[in-house]
Amino acid sequence: MKKLITLIVVSIFMISCSTTKGTTKQEPLLSKAIEKVTSMQKLIKFSDKQAEKLKKLEFDYLKKVQSLKKDKISKDLLKKRLQELNIKKDKQLQEILERDQYLKYDAIENDRLKKGIIMAD
């Protein structure tokens, strides 16, 4: 039942995104966001409601990154804006996920598990 509900919500989300301008450029971003959140959900076990919020967050983040990279700005300014975007995304992640879920999400996303940087509280 959960999978059916998730499928319906994702379908509606995809349809609403496909009606916007530039869909062919955004479809890979949407697919990437859905794939990432789906795999994270299997690992971290967050709710479907959280997953839907995360899919929107990841998709919006990817669109903004893509937009920034298309802008003709200096590398330093691009780096600064990407850092600001990452800080904003991080805050939103913390609002959506519980603390332990956020720590796991962050660790997986930033490869801290492979780097051995995980610290105990």
TORTIMI-276341 format. One record per atom (N, C-alpha, C): chain; x negated, y, z negated; residue number from 1; residue in one letter. Coordinates in steps of 0.05 Angstrom, whole numbers, always signed. Atoms other than C-alpha are relative to their C-alpha. Example, Ala and Ser with C-alpha at 12.3 -4.5 7.8 and 13.67 -1.06 7.14 Angstrom:
# residues 2
+----+--------+--------+--------+-----+----+
: ch :      u :      v :      w :   i : aa :
+----+--------+--------+--------+-----+----+
:  A :    -18 :    -24 :     +0 :   1 :  a :
:  A :   -246 :    -90 :   -156 :   1 :  a :
:  A :    -18 :    +24 :     +0 :   1 :  a :
:  A :    +16 :    -24 :     +1 :   2 :  s :
:  A :   -273 :    -21 :   -143 :   2 :  s :
:  A :    +15 :    +22 :    -14 :   2 :  s :
+----+--------+--------+--------+-----+----+
# end
This chain:
# residues 121
+----+--------+--------+--------+-----+----+
: ch :      u :      v :      w :   i : aa :
+----+--------+--------+--------+-----+----+
:  A :    -17 :    -24 :     +0 :   1 :  m :
:  A :     +0 :     +0 :     +0 :   1 :  m :
:  A :    -17 :    +25 :     +0 :   1 :  m :
:  A :    +18 :    -23 :     +1 :   2 :  k :
:  A :    -57 :    +48 :    -17 :   2 :  k :
:  A :    -12 :     +5 :    +27 :   2 :  k :
:  A :    +13 :     -3 :    -26 :   3 :  k :
:  A :    -90 :    +34 :    +49 :   3 :  k :
:  A :    +19 :    +12 :    +20 :   3 :  k :
:  A :    -20 :    -10 :    -18 :   4 :  l :
:  A :    -25 :    +48 :    +86 :   4 :  l :
:  A :     +4 :    +30 :     -4 :   4 :  l :
:  A :     -4 :    -28 :     +6 :   5 :  i :
:  A :    -15 :   +114 :    +50 :   5 :  i :
:  A :    -24 :    +16 :     +9 :   5 :  i :
:  A :    +24 :    -14 :     -8 :   6 :  t :
:  A :    -87 :   +134 :    +62 :   6 :  t :
:  A :     -1 :     +2 :    +31 :   6 :  t :
:  A :     +0 :     -1 :    -29 :   7 :  l :
:  A :    -81 :   +116 :   +135 :   7 :  l :
:  A :    +20 :    +21 :    +11 :   7 :  l :
:  A :    -20 :    -20 :     -8 :   8 :  i :
:  A :    -18 :   +158 :   +142 :   8 :  i :
:  A :    -10 :    +28 :     -5 :   8 :  i :
:  A :    +10 :    -27 :     +7 :   9 :  v :
:  A :    -49 :   +218 :   +107 :   9 :  v :
:  A :    -23 :     +8 :    +19 :   9 :  v :
:  A :    +23 :     -6 :    -18 :  10 :  v :
:  A :   -113 :   +213 :   +149 :  10 :  v :
:  A :    +11 :     +5 :    +28 :  10 :  v :
:  A :    -11 :     -4 :    -26 :  11 :  s :
:  A :    -71 :   +207 :   +212 :  11 :  s :
:  A :    +13 :    +28 :     +2 :  11 :  s :
:  A :    -12 :    -26 :     +0 :  12 :  i :
:  A :    -32 :   +269 :   +194 :  12 :  i :
:  A :    -21 :    +22 :     +1 :  12 :  i :
:  A :    +23 :    -19 :     +1 :  13 :  f :
:  A :    -97 :   +305 :   +178 :  13 :  f :
:  A :    -13 :     +2 :    +28 :  13 :  f :
:  A :    +13 :     +0 :    -27 :  14 :  m :
:  A :   -127 :   +284 :   +245 :  14 :  m :
:  A :    +18 :    +14 :    +20 :  14 :  m :
:  A :    -18 :    -13 :    -19 :  15 :  i :
:  A :    -65 :   +306 :   +283 :  15 :  i :
:  A :     +0 :    +30 :     -4 :  15 :  i :
:  A :     +0 :    -29 :     +5 :  16 :  s :
:  A :    -64 :   +373 :   +249 :  16 :  s :
:  A :    -26 :    +13 :     +9 :  16 :  s :
:  A :    +26 :    -11 :    -10 :  17 :  c :
:  A :   -138 :   +382 :   +265 :  17 :  c :
:  A :     -1 :     +0 :    +30 :  17 :  c :
:  A :     +1 :     +2 :    -29 :  18 :  s :
:  A :   -128 :   +360 :   +337 :  18 :  s :
:  A :    +16 :    +22 :    +14 :  18 :  s :
:  A :    -15 :    -22 :    -13 :  19 :  t :
:  A :    -78 :   +416 :   +349 :  19 :  t :
:  A :    -15 :    +27 :     -1 :  19 :  t :
:  A :    +16 :    -25 :     +1 :  20 :  t :
:  A :   -131 :   +468 :   +333 :  20 :  t :
:  A :    -18 :     +2 :    +24 :  20 :  t :
:  A :    +17 :     -5 :    -23 :  21 :  k :
:  A :   -176 :   +499 :   +385 :  21 :  k :
:  A :    -27 :    -14 :     -4 :  21 :  k :
:  A :    +27 :    +13 :     +1 :  22 :  g :
:  A :   -241 :   +461 :   +401 :  22 :  g :
:  A :     +1 :    -27 :    -13 :  22 :  g :
:  A :     -3 :    +26 :    +13 :  23 :  t :
:  A :   -217 :   +392 :   +380 :  23 :  t :
:  A :    -22 :    -19 :     +8 :  23 :  t :
:  A :    +20 :    +19 :     -8 :  24 :  t :
:  A :   -267 :   +354 :   +421 :  24 :  t :
:  A :    -26 :     +3 :    -15 :  24 :  t :
:  A :    +25 :     -6 :    +15 :  25 :  k :
:  A :   -324 :   +387 :   +383 :  25 :  k :
:  A :     +4 :     -8 :    -29 :  25 :  k :
:  A :     -4 :     +5 :    +28 :  26 :  q :
:  A :   -291 :   +375 :   +316 :  26 :  q :
:  A :     +6 :    -29 :     -6 :  26 :  q :
:  A :     -7 :    +28 :     +4 :  27 :  e :
:  A :   -270 :   +302 :   +325 :  27 :  e :
:  A :    -23 :    -15 :    -12 :  27 :  e :
:  A :    +22 :    +15 :    +12 :  28 :  p :
:  A :   -340 :   +275 :   +311 :  28 :  p :
:  A :     -5 :     +9 :    -29 :  28 :  p :
:  A :     +3 :     -9 :    +27 :  29 :  l :
:  A :   -343 :   +319 :   +249 :  29 :  l :
:  A :    +20 :    -12 :    -19 :  29 :  l :
:  A :    -21 :    +12 :    +16 :  30 :  l :
:  A :   -277 :   +293 :   +224 :  30 :  l :
:  A :     -6 :    -29 :     -5 :  30 :  l :
:  A :     +7 :    +28 :     +2 :  31 :  s :
:  A :   -298 :   +222 :   +238 :  31 :  s :
:  A :    -22 :     -4 :    -20 :  31 :  s :
:  A :    +23 :     +2 :    +18 :  32 :  k :
:  A :   -363 :   +233 :   +201 :  32 :  k :
:  A :     +9 :     +5 :    -29 :  32 :  k :
:  A :    -10 :     -6 :    +27 :  33 :  a :
:  A :   -327 :   +263 :   +141 :  33 :  a :
:  A :    +17 :    -23 :    -11 :  33 :  a :
:  A :    -17 :    +23 :     +9 :  34 :  i :
:  A :   -276 :   +206 :   +138 :  34 :  i :
:  A :    -18 :    -24 :     -7 :  34 :  i :
:  A :    +17 :    +23 :     +5 :  35 :  e :
:  A :   -330 :   +153 :   +144 :  35 :  e :
:  A :    -16 :     +3 :    -26 :  35 :  e :
:  A :    +16 :     -5 :    +24 :  36 :  k :
:  A :   -373 :   +185 :    +90 :  36 :  k :
:  A :    +17 :     -4 :    -26 :  36 :  k :
:  A :    -17 :     +1 :    +24 :  37 :  v :
:  A :   -316 :   +193 :    +40 :  37 :  v :
:  A :    +10 :    -29 :     -4 :  37 :  v :
:  A :    -10 :    +27 :     +3 :  38 :  t :
:  A :   -289 :   +123 :    +54 :  38 :  t :
:  A :    -22 :    -18 :    -12 :  38 :  t :
:  A :    +22 :    +17 :    +11 :  39 :  s :
:  A :   -357 :    +91 :    +41 :  39 :  s :
:  A :     -6 :     +8 :    -29 :  39 :  s :
:  A :     +4 :     -9 :    +28 :  40 :  m :
:  A :   -366 :   +134 :    -22 :  40 :  m :
:  A :    +22 :    -10 :    -18 :  40 :  m :
:  A :    -23 :     +9 :    +16 :  41 :  q :
:  A :   -297 :   +114 :    -46 :  41 :  q :
:  A :     -4 :    -30 :     -8 :  41 :  q :
:  A :     +5 :    +29 :     +6 :  42 :  k :
:  A :   -316 :    +40 :    -42 :  42 :  k :
:  A :    -21 :     -3 :    -21 :  42 :  k :
:  A :    +22 :     +1 :    +19 :  43 :  l :
:  A :   -379 :    +53 :    -82 :  43 :  l :
:  A :     +7 :    +12 :    -27 :  43 :  l :
:  A :     -5 :    -15 :    +25 :  44 :  i :
:  A :   -353 :   +102 :   -134 :  44 :  i :
:  A :    +28 :     -5 :    -12 :  44 :  i :
:  A :    -27 :     +7 :    +10 :  45 :  k :
:  A :   -280 :    +81 :   -139 :  45 :  k :
:  A :    +16 :    +24 :     -9 :  45 :  k :
:  A :    -18 :    -23 :     +6 :  46 :  f :
:  A :   -246 :   +149 :   -139 :  46 :  f :
:  A :    +27 :     -4 :    +13 :  46 :  f :
:  A :    -27 :     +4 :     -9 :  47 :  s :
:  A :   -172 :   +156 :   -126 :  47 :  s :
:  A :     +4 :     +9 :    +29 :  47 :  s :
:  A :     -7 :     -9 :    -27 :  48 :  d :
:  A :   -139 :   +165 :    -58 :  48 :  d :
:  A :     +5 :    +30 :     +1 :  48 :  d :
:  A :     -4 :    -29 :     +1 :  49 :  k :
:  A :   -118 :   +235 :    -78 :  49 :  k :
:  A :    -26 :    +15 :     +0 :  49 :  k :
:  A :    +26 :    -12 :     -1 :  50 :  q :
:  A :   -190 :   +252 :    -93 :  50 :  q :
:  A :    -13 :     -3 :    +27 :  50 :  q :
:  A :    +12 :     +5 :    -26 :  51 :  a :
:  A :   -211 :   +220 :    -28 :  51 :  a :
:  A :    +10 :    +20 :    +21 :  51 :  a :
:  A :    -11 :    -19 :    -19 :  52 :  e :
:  A :   -164 :   +264 :    +12 :  52 :  e :
:  A :    -11 :    +28 :     -4 :  52 :  e :
:  A :    +13 :    -27 :     +6 :  53 :  k :
:  A :   -191 :   +327 :    -22 :  53 :  k :
:  A :    -29 :     +0 :    +10 :  53 :  k :
:  A :    +28 :     +2 :     -9 :  54 :  l :
:  A :   -262 :   +303 :     -8 :  54 :  l :
:  A :     -3 :     +0 :    +30 :  54 :  l :
:  A :     +1 :     +1 :    -29 :  55 :  k :
:  A :   -247 :   +289 :    +65 :  55 :  k :
:  A :     +3 :    +29 :    +11 :  55 :  k :
:  A :     -4 :    -28 :     -9 :  56 :  k :
:  A :   -222 :   +360 :    +74 :  56 :  k :
:  A :    -25 :    +17 :     -7 :  56 :  k :
:  A :    +24 :    -15 :     +8 :  57 :  l :
:  A :   -282 :   +388 :    +35 :  57 :  l :
:  A :    -23 :     -7 :    +19 :  57 :  l :
:  A :    +22 :     +8 :    -17 :  58 :  e :
:  A :   -332 :   +348 :    +76 :  58 :  e :
:  A :     +4 :    +10 :    +29 :  58 :  e :
:  A :     -6 :     -9 :    -27 :  59 :  f :
:  A :   -298 :   +365 :   +142 :  59 :  f :
:  A :     -5 :    +31 :     +2 :  59 :  f :
:  A :     +4 :    -29 :     +0 :  60 :  d :
:  A :   -296 :   +440 :   +125 :  60 :  d :
:  A :    -30 :     +7 :     -2 :  60 :  d :
:  A :    +29 :     -5 :     +3 :  61 :  y :
:  A :   -369 :   +437 :   +103 :  61 :  y :
:  A :    -15 :     -5 :    +26 :  61 :  y :
:  A :    +13 :     +6 :    -25 :  62 :  l :
:  A :   -391 :   +404 :   +168 :  62 :  l :
:  A :     +6 :    +20 :    +21 :  62 :  l :
:  A :     -7 :    -21 :    -19 :  63 :  k :
:  A :   -353 :   +455 :   +209 :  63 :  k :
:  A :    -16 :    +26 :     -5 :  63 :  k :
:  A :    +15 :    -24 :     +7 :  64 :  k :
:  A :   -387 :   +512 :   +172 :  64 :  k :
:  A :    -29 :     -3 :     +6 :  64 :  k :
:  A :    +29 :     +5 :     -7 :  65 :  v :
:  A :   -456 :   +481 :   +180 :  65 :  v :
:  A :     -3 :     +2 :    +30 :  65 :  v :
:  A :     +2 :     -1 :    -29 :  66 :  q :
:  A :   -443 :   +471 :   +254 :  66 :  q :
:  A :     +1 :    +29 :    +10 :  66 :  q :
:  A :     -4 :    -28 :     -8 :  67 :  s :
:  A :   -420 :   +543 :   +260 :  67 :  s :
:  A :    -25 :    +17 :     -6 :  67 :  s :
:  A :    +24 :    -14 :     +7 :  68 :  l :
:  A :   -481 :   +569 :   +223 :  68 :  l :
:  A :    -23 :     -6 :    +19 :  68 :  l :
:  A :    +22 :     +8 :    -18 :  69 :  k :
:  A :   -528 :   +530 :   +267 :  69 :  k :
:  A :     +3 :    +11 :    +28 :  69 :  k :
:  A :     -5 :    -12 :    -26 :  70 :  k :
:  A :   -496 :   +560 :   +329 :  70 :  k :
:  A :     -6 :    +30 :     +0 :  70 :  k :
:  A :     +5 :    -29 :     +2 :  71 :  d :
:  A :   -505 :   +631 :   +303 :  71 :  d :
:  A :    -29 :     +5 :     +6 :  71 :  d :
:  A :    +28 :     -7 :     -7 :  72 :  k :
:  A :   -567 :   +666 :   +328 :  72 :  k :
:  A :    -11 :    +17 :    -23 :  72 :  k :
:  A :    +11 :    -14 :    +23 :  73 :  i :
:  A :   -598 :   +682 :   +261 :  73 :  i :
:  A :    -28 :    -12 :     -5 :  73 :  i :
:  A :    +27 :    +10 :     +6 :  74 :  s :
:  A :   -668 :   +674 :   +234 :  74 :  s :
:  A :     +1 :    -26 :    -16 :  74 :  s :
:  A :     +1 :    +25 :    +15 :  75 :  k :
:  A :   -690 :   +609 :   +203 :  75 :  k :
:  A :     +3 :     +5 :    -30 :  75 :  k :
:  A :     -2 :     -6 :    +28 :  76 :  d :
:  A :   -697 :   +642 :   +136 :  76 :  d :
:  A :    +28 :     +7 :     -9 :  76 :  d :
:  A :    -27 :     -6 :     +6 :  77 :  l :
:  A :   -627 :   +670 :   +138 :  77 :  l :
:  A :    +18 :    -25 :     +2 :  77 :  l :
:  A :    -15 :    +25 :     -3 :  78 :  l :
:  A :   -600 :   +603 :   +162 :  78 :  l :
:  A :     -4 :    -17 :    -25 :  78 :  l :
:  A :     +6 :    +16 :    +24 :  79 :  k :
:  A :   -635 :   +568 :   +104 :  79 :  k :
:  A :    +15 :    +11 :    -24 :  79 :  k :
:  A :    -14 :    -13 :    +23 :  80 :  k :
:  A :   -606 :   +619 :    +54 :  80 :  k :
:  A :    +29 :     -6 :     +1 :  80 :  k :
:  A :    -28 :     +5 :     -2 :  81 :  r :
:  A :   -536 :   +611 :    +81 :  81 :  r :
:  A :     +8 :    -29 :     -5 :  81 :  r :
:  A :     -5 :    +29 :     +5 :  82 :  l :
:  A :   -541 :   +535 :    +80 :  82 :  l :
:  A :     -2 :     -6 :    -30 :  82 :  l :
:  A :     +2 :     +4 :    +29 :  83 :  q :
:  A :   -564 :   +538 :     +8 :  83 :  q :
:  A :    +25 :    +10 :    -14 :  83 :  q :
:  A :    -25 :    -11 :    +12 :  84 :  e :
:  A :   -504 :   +582 :    -10 :  84 :  e :
:  A :    +24 :    -18 :     +5 :  84 :  e :
:  A :    -21 :    +19 :     -7 :  85 :  l :
:  A :   -458 :   +534 :    +27 :  85 :  l :
:  A :     -1 :    -25 :    -17 :  85 :  l :
:  A :     +4 :    +24 :    +17 :  86 :  n :
:  A :   -488 :   +475 :    -11 :  86 :  n :
:  A :     +9 :     +5 :    -29 :  86 :  n :
:  A :     -7 :     -7 :    +28 :  87 :  i :
:  A :   -478 :   +510 :    -78 :  87 :  i :
:  A :    +31 :     +0 :     -2 :  87 :  i :
:  A :    -29 :     -1 :     +0 :  88 :  k :
:  A :   -405 :   +524 :    -61 :  88 :  k :
:  A :    +12 :    -28 :     +2 :  88 :  k :
:  A :    -10 :    +27 :     -3 :  89 :  k :
:  A :   -394 :   +452 :    -38 :  89 :  k :
:  A :     -4 :    -16 :    -26 :  89 :  k :
:  A :     +6 :    +14 :    +25 :  90 :  d :
:  A :   -427 :   +426 :   -101 :  90 :  d :
:  A :    +21 :     +7 :    -22 :  90 :  d :
:  A :    -20 :     -8 :    +20 :  91 :  k :
:  A :   -380 :   +467 :   -145 :  91 :  k :
:  A :    +27 :    -12 :     +6 :  91 :  k :
:  A :    -25 :    +11 :     -7 :  92 :  q :
:  A :   -320 :   +442 :   -107 :  92 :  q :
:  A :     +1 :    -31 :     -5 :  92 :  q :
:  A :     +2 :    +28 :     +7 :  93 :  l :
:  A :   -344 :   +370 :   -114 :  93 :  l :
:  A :     +4 :     -5 :    -30 :  93 :  l :
:  A :     -3 :     +2 :    +29 :  94 :  q :
:  A :   -348 :   +380 :   -189 :  94 :  q :
:  A :    +29 :     +4 :     -9 :  94 :  q :
:  A :    -29 :     -5 :     +7 :  95 :  e :
:  A :   -276 :   +405 :   -190 :  95 :  e :
:  A :    +17 :    -24 :     +8 :  95 :  e :
:  A :    -16 :    +22 :    -10 :  96 :  i :
:  A :   -250 :   +345 :   -151 :  96 :  i :
:  A :     -6 :    -26 :    -15 :  96 :  i :
:  A :     +9 :    +25 :    +13 :  97 :  l :
:  A :   -290 :   +289 :   -184 :  97 :  l :
:  A :     -4 :     +3 :    -30 :  97 :  l :
:  A :     +7 :     +0 :    +28 :  98 :  e :
:  A :   -297 :   +269 :   -256 :  98 :  e :
:  A :    -31 :     +0 :     -2 :  98 :  e :
:  A :    +29 :     -3 :     +4 :  99 :  r :
:  A :   -367 :   +279 :   -285 :  99 :  r :
:  A :    -16 :    -24 :    +10 :  99 :  r :
:  A :    +15 :    +24 :     -7 : 100 :  d :
:  A :   -391 :   +207 :   -277 : 100 :  d :
:  A :     +2 :     -5 :    +30 : 100 :  d :
:  A :     -3 :     +3 :    -28 : 101 :  q :
:  A :   -362 :   +204 :   -207 : 101 :  q :
:  A :    -17 :    +20 :    +16 : 101 :  q :
:  A :    +16 :    -21 :    -13 : 102 :  y :
:  A :   -395 :   +269 :   -188 : 102 :  y :
:  A :    -30 :     -7 :     +0 : 102 :  y :
:  A :    +28 :     +7 :     +3 : 103 :  l :
:  A :   -463 :   +245 :   -214 : 103 :  l :
:  A :     -7 :    -22 :    +20 : 103 :  l :
:  A :     +5 :    +22 :    -19 : 104 :  k :
:  A :   -458 :   +181 :   -172 : 104 :  k :
:  A :     +1 :    +11 :    +28 : 104 :  k :
:  A :     -3 :    -11 :    -27 : 105 :  y :
:  A :   -434 :   +219 :   -111 : 105 :  y :
:  A :    -25 :    +16 :     +8 : 105 :  y :
:  A :    +24 :    -17 :     -5 : 106 :  d :
:  A :   -491 :   +269 :   -117 : 106 :  d :
:  A :    -25 :    -17 :     +3 : 106 :  d :
:  A :    +23 :    +18 :     -2 : 107 :  a :
:  A :   -542 :   +214 :   -128 : 107 :  a :
:  A :     -1 :    -14 :    +27 : 107 :  a :
:  A :     -1 :    +14 :    -26 : 108 :  i :
:  A :   -520 :   +176 :    -67 : 108 :  i :
:  A :     -4 :    +19 :    +23 : 108 :  i :
:  A :     +2 :    -19 :    -21 : 109 :  e :
:  A :   -513 :   +237 :    -24 : 109 :  e :
:  A :    -28 :    +11 :     +4 : 109 :  e :
:  A :    +27 :    -11 :     -1 : 110 :  n :
:  A :   -582 :   +263 :    -41 : 110 :  n :
:  A :    -23 :    -20 :     -2 : 110 :  n :
:  A :    +20 :    +22 :     +0 : 111 :  d :
:  A :   -618 :   +196 :    -40 : 111 :  d :
:  A :    -16 :     -1 :    -26 : 111 :  d :
:  A :    +15 :     +1 :    +25 : 112 :  r :
:  A :   -638 :   +203 :   -113 : 112 :  r :
:  A :     -4 :    -28 :    -10 : 112 :  r :
:  A :     +3 :    +27 :     +8 : 113 :  l :
:  A :   -629 :   +129 :   -122 : 113 :  l :
:  A :    -26 :    -11 :    +12 : 113 :  l :
:  A :    +24 :    +10 :    -14 : 114 :  k :
:  A :   -684 :   +114 :    -71 : 114 :  k :
:  A :    -25 :    +14 :    -11 : 114 :  k :
:  A :    +22 :    -16 :     +9 : 115 :  k :
:  A :   -728 :   +170 :    -98 : 115 :  k :
:  A :     -7 :     -4 :    -29 : 115 :  k :
:  A :     +5 :     +5 :    +29 : 116 :  g :
:  A :   -722 :   +147 :   -170 : 116 :  g :
:  A :     +2 :    +25 :    -17 : 116 :  g :
:  A :     -2 :    -25 :    +14 : 117 :  i :
:  A :   -700 :   +216 :   -194 : 117 :  i :
:  A :    +23 :     +0 :    -20 : 117 :  i :
:  A :    -23 :     +1 :    +18 : 118 :  i :
:  A :   -639 :   +193 :   -234 : 118 :  i :
:  A :    -10 :     +3 :    -29 : 118 :  i :
:  A :     +8 :     -5 :    +28 : 119 :  m :
:  A :   -644 :   +220 :   -305 : 119 :  m :
:  A :    +23 :     -7 :    -18 : 119 :  m :
:  A :    -21 :     +6 :    +20 : 120 :  a :
:  A :   -606 :   +196 :   -366 : 120 :  a :
:  A :     +8 :    +26 :    -14 : 120 :  a :
:  A :    -10 :    -23 :    +15 : 121 :  d :
:  A :   -563 :   +245 :   -405 : 121 :  d :
:  A :    -13 :     +1 :    -27 : 121 :  d :
+----+--------+--------+--------+-----+----+
# end
